[in-house]
Every structure is written in C-alpha cells, then in structure tokens.
Amino acid sequence: MTRLSSTVIQHIEAMCEAGNASMAYFYFDFQDTNKQCLHDLVTSLLVQLSVRSDSCCKILSNLYVAYGEGLKQPSDSTLTNCLKEMLTIPDRRPIYLIIDGLDEPPNASGFPSPREGVLELLKGLVGLPISNLRMCVTSRPEIDIPYAVEPSVSHQISLHDQSGQKKDIADYVRSVVYSSSEPFMRWKTEDKEHVIKTLSKRAGSDV
C-alpha cells in the first residue's frame, strides 16, 4: 500500500473510532492472486462494511442464507448489487472507500479484463445517488485509467513527479529485489543495488 493511502486511512480511522464515519479499503497487488480482480475487491469491501454496521451485516447475512449458507457462490454482479445496497442505507455519516493500486489488476486477459471490471464498478458507484459516499482511488498513470475515470472524478491530484512518490517507488523496488522469492534471492548485493539505483532514476522520467 502506498504512503498516501496509508495516511488517508489513518486519518479516517480516527473519524470512524469517534463514530463520525464509516470506511472500507482495499489495495490491489499484482504479486498476490487474491488481490487482482473485481471479486477480490467487492468481497473485501462487503466484509469490512458489515463489521462496522449492523444494517450492512444483515444485508450480507441475507445474501449468505439466500445462497445456501455457502453451498452456492453468488456472481460478481450479485455481490456488486449487495455492495450498492449497503452504500444506499440511509446514514448521515460519510462512507469512505479507499482503493489503492488501480493499475495493478491485469489489463490483458479476459473480456472484460480484470481491470476493466473494476473500472466499471467504480463508474457505477460514482453514479449512485449517494451524497455521503467518498472515494479515494490511487494509481500509476496508465493510459486506460484516466480515460475511464476522469469524466466521473471531482478532484484529481498527480504525484508522479513528487519526491515522495519517487521514494515510494525506490522503497518498493528495494523490497522486491531483497525478497526471498526467485530469482532475486540468488542475485549478488551489487546487482540488486544497481537495479534499485537504475529504476529509481527512471522513476521521474518517461523512459
């Protein structure tokens, strides 16, 4: 999860603890097959909202019973409708959805692709008549994402050239090359440092 999203979540968490807001968050990760598609996102949001609200918990419980208490699996469309039902429960408190790494879902396989499915969900949520819904979505500047979401967003901030963003990139590269996964665990330390230095320099360019 990026530093920006972590900071936003910490700030809103304080509001939630005071009873002034409700929140659910999710971060996509191309290295984790359980954090790459619409199904992963929606199920996580449903569980988090249910924990914070008796009304949301009842909606999820009804869905569970309707599908044989786990014997059958609801479709992504059904889960999405369940999420929308939760979000439209009358409540004056703001509801925050924080979604990090929108560029992480694959954009090449399937129709629609995993990323296209997520983008369609976001556009659908923005179109709901909910005055207390707030969404914060972070992403690298992939070409298809601004094209899909810009018509729906109210505020957009670019951190692509900010020093903090570059540090996040360098930290991420370091965490990957120094991980215990193949093939990095067999690399020499000087090779790892060379990769970190090279990619960090390119983080601020279009190369």
C-alpha positions in Angstrom: 0.0 0.0 0.0 1.3 3.5 -0.9 2.2 6.0 1.8 -0.6 8.3 0.5 -3.3 5.7 1.0 -1.9 4.7 4.4 -2.0 8.3 5.6 -5.6 8.7 4.3 -6.7 5.5 6.1 -5.1 6.5 9.4 -6.9 9.9 9.3 -10.3 8.4 8.5 -9.8 5.6 11.0 -9.8 8.2 13.8 -13.1 9.5 12.5 -14.5 6.0 12.5 -13.4 5.4 16.0 -15.2 8.6 17.1 -18.4 7.3 15.3 -18.3 10.1 12.7 -17.7 8.0 9.6 -17.5 4.5 8.1 -14.7 3.2 5.9 -13.6 0.2 3.9 -10.3 -0.1 1.9 -8.6 -2.4 -0.5 -5.2 -2.5 -2.2 -4.6 -4.4 -5.4 -1.3 -6.3 -5.8 -0.1 -7.9 -9.0 2.0 -10.3 -6.9 -1.0 -11.6 -5.0 -3.6 -13.6 -7.0 -6.2 -12.8 -4.3 -5.8 -9.1 -4.8 -6.2 -8.6 -8.5 -9.8 -8.6 -9.6 -13.3 -7.3 -9.1 -14.4 -10.3 -7.0 -11.5 -9.7 -4.5 -12.3 -6.0 -4.2 -16.1 -6.4 -3.7 -15.9 -9.3 -1.2 -13.4 -7.4 0.9 -15.5 -4.2 1.0 -18.6 -6.2 1.9 -17.0 -7.8 4.9 -15.4 -4.6 6.1 -18.7 -2.6 5.9 -20.6 -5.5 7.6 -18.2 -5.4 10.6 -18.9 -1.7 11.1 -22.6 -1.7 10.6 -25.5 -3.9 11.9 -27.6 -2.9 8.8 -24.8 -3.9 6.4 -24.2 -7.1 8.4 -27.9 -8.0 8.0 -27.7 -7.5 4.2 -24.7 -9.8 3.9 -26.3 -12.3 6.2 -29.4 -12.4 4.0 -27.2 -13.0 0.9 -25.4 -15.8 2.7 -28.7 -17.5 3.5 -30.1 -17.0 0.0 -27.1 -18.8 -1.4 -27.4 -21.9 0.8 -25.1 -20.7 3.6 -22.0 -21.2 1.5 -23.2 -24.1 -0.8 -23.5 -21.7 -3.8 -21.4 -18.8 -4.8 -23.0 -15.5 -5.8 -21.9 -13.9 -9.1 -19.8 -10.8 -9.1 -22.9 -9.0 -10.3 -24.9 -10.1 -7.3 -22.1 -9.1 -4.9 -21.9 -5.7 -6.6 -25.6 -5.2 -6.1 -25.2 -6.2 -2.5 -22.4 -3.6 -2.1 -24.6 -0.9 -3.7 -27.5 -1.9 -1.3 -25.1 -1.4 1.7 -24.0 2.0 0.4 -27.5 3.3 -0.1 -28.6 2.6 3.5 -29.8 5.9 4.9 -27.0 7.3 7.0 -25.8 10.9 7.5 -22.3 9.8 8.3 -19.8 9.9 5.4 -18.8 6.5 3.9 -15.2 6.3 2.7 -13.9 3.8 0.2 -10.1 3.8 -0.3 -8.8 1.8 -3.3 -5.1 1.6 -3.8 -3.2 0.4 -6.8 -5.9 0.6 -9.5 -3.2 -0.1 -12.1 -2.3 -3.5 -10.5 -5.2 -5.6 -11.9 -4.2 -7.3 -15.2 -5.4 -5.5 -18.3 -4.7 -8.1 -21.0 -6.6 -11.3 -20.4 -10.3 -11.9 -20.4 -13.3 -9.9 -21.6 -13.8 -7.7 -19.8 -10.2 -7.8 -18.3 -9.9 -7.7 -14.5 -9.0 -4.0 -14.6 -12.0 -3.2 -16.9 -14.3 -4.9 -14.4 -13.0 -2.8 -11.6 -13.3 0.4 -13.6 -16.9 -0.4 -14.5 -17.7 -0.9 -10.8 -16.1 2.5 -9.8 -18.1 4.3 -12.5 -21.2 2.6 -11.3 -20.6 3.6 -7.7 -19.9 7.2 -8.7 -23.2 7.3 -10.5 -25.2 6.2 -7.4 -27.4 9.0 -5.8 -25.4 8.9 -2.5 -24.4 12.3 -1.1 -22.3 10.8 1.8 -20.1 8.5 -0.3 -16.5 9.5 -0.7 -14.0 7.5 -2.7 -10.2 7.9 -2.9 -8.5 5.9 -5.7 -4.8 5.8 -6.3 -3.0 4.6 -9.4 0.1 5.0 -11.6 -0.7 7.0 -14.7 -1.7 4.1 -17.0 -3.3 5.3 -20.2 -6.6 3.5 -19.9 -7.3 4.5 -16.3 -7.6 8.3 -16.7 -9.7 7.8 -19.9 -12.2 5.6 -17.9 -12.5 7.5 -14.7 -11.7 11.2 -15.4 -15.3 12.0 -16.5 -16.5 10.9 -13.1 -14.0 12.3 -10.7 -14.4 15.5 -8.8 -10.8 16.0 -7.8 -7.6 14.7 -9.3 -4.1 15.1 -8.0 -0.9 14.0 -9.8 2.0 12.9 -7.6 4.0 11.3 -10.5 6.8 13.8 -10.2 6.8 14.4 -6.5 9.9 13.3 -4.5 7.8 11.3 -2.0 6.3 9.3 -4.9 9.8 8.6 -6.2 10.9 7.4 -2.7 7.9 5.1 -2.6 9.0 3.6 -5.9 12.6 3.1 -4.7 11.4 1.5 -1.5 9.1 -0.8 -3.4 11.9 -1.9 -5.8 14.2 -2.5 -2.8 11.6 -4.6 -1.1 11.2 -6.7 -4.2 14.8 -7.3 -5.1 15.7 -8.1 -1.5 12.8 -10.5 -1.1 13.3 -14.3 -0.7 11.5 -15.1 -3.9 13.1 -16.4 -7.1 15.2 -15.2 -8.9 16.1 -12.3 -6.6 17.5 -14.4 -3.7 20.3 -15.6 -6.0 21.3 -12.1 -7.1 24.5 -10.5 -5.7 24.1 -7.5 -3.5 25.9 -5.2 -6.0 23.5 -6.3 -8.7 20.5 -5.6 -6.5 21.8 -2.1 -5.7 22.4 -1.4 -9.4 18.8 -2.3 -10.2 17.4 -0.2 -7.4 19.6 2.8 -8.5 18.7 2.5 -12.2 15.0 2.1 -11.7 14.9 4.9 -9.1 16.5 7.3 -11.6 14.0 6.3 -14.3 11.0 6.8 -11.9 11.0 10.5 -12.7 11.3 10.1 -16.5 9.3 8.7 -19.3 11.8 6.0 -20.2 
